[in-house]
Amino acid sequence: MIRYKDFATGKPKFTRGRFVKWIFGGPLNAPLAVIELPRSMLFVPAYCLTAESRRELPPVPSSESVI
């Protein structure tokens, strides 16, 4: 279970989706966790993830190593 803070409301949320990979993007070029759900994909910025979820996920690669 991946827990994160909703960007707009600040409320805690969670998903049972499967972590796929890290990508860099968005207006801040921040690392985004790509989470696969049965019918869609969820992109959660690293700064919105809880500390517990960050420990469970693989480490964020540097932006230079990602193409």
C-alpha positions as CSV (number, residue, x, y, z in Angstrom):
1,M,0.0,0.0,0.0
2,I,1.5,3.3,-1.0
3,R,0.5,6.3,1.1
4,Y,0.7,9.9,-0.2
5,K,-0.6,13.4,0.6
6,D,-3.2,14.9,-1.9
7,F,-1.6,17.9,-3.6
8,A,-4.7,20.0,-3.7
9,T,-6.3,19.3,-0.3
10,G,-3.4,18.0,1.8
11,K,-5.4,15.1,3.0
12,P,-3.7,11.7,3.3
13,K,-4.6,9.1,0.7
14,F,-3.4,5.7,-0.3
15,T,-3.4,3.3,-3.2
16,R,-3.1,-0.4,-3.6
17,G,-1.5,0.0,-7.0
18,R,1.9,-1.5,-8.0
19,F,5.0,0.7,-8.2
20,V,6.4,0.6,-11.8
21,K,9.3,3.1,-11.9
22,W,10.5,6.6,-11.2
23,I,10.4,9.3,-13.9
24,F,11.2,13.0,-13.8
25,G,8.6,15.5,-15.0
26,G,6.1,18.1,-14.2
27,P,6.6,21.9,-13.7
28,L,9.3,21.3,-11.1
29,N,11.0,18.4,-12.9
30,A,10.5,16.4,-9.7
31,P,10.8,12.6,-9.4
32,L,7.4,11.0,-9.9
33,A,6.5,7.5,-8.8
34,V,4.6,5.7,-11.6
35,I,2.0,3.5,-10.0
36,E,0.0,1.0,-12.1
37,L,-3.7,0.5,-11.3
38,P,-6.0,-2.0,-13.0
39,R,-7.4,0.6,-15.4
40,S,-5.1,3.6,-15.2
41,M,-1.8,5.0,-14.1
42,L,-1.1,7.3,-11.2
43,F,1.8,9.7,-11.0
44,V,2.7,10.8,-7.5
45,P,5.5,13.4,-6.9
46,A,8.2,12.2,-4.4
47,Y,7.5,15.2,-2.2
48,C,3.9,14.0,-1.7
49,L,4.8,10.5,-0.6
50,T,4.9,9.7,3.1
51,A,8.2,8.8,4.8
52,E,6.9,5.3,5.3
53,S,6.2,4.9,1.6
54,R,9.5,6.3,0.5
55,R,11.3,3.7,2.7
56,E,9.4,0.9,1.0
57,L,10.0,2.1,-2.6
58,P,13.3,1.7,-4.4
59,P,15.6,4.8,-4.1
60,V,15.1,7.7,-6.5
61,P,17.7,7.7,-9.2
62,S,19.6,10.9,-10.1
63,S,18.1,12.9,-12.9
64,E,21.2,12.5,-15.0
65,S,20.9,8.7,-15.1
66,V,17.3,8.7,-16.4
67,I,16.8,9.3,-20.1
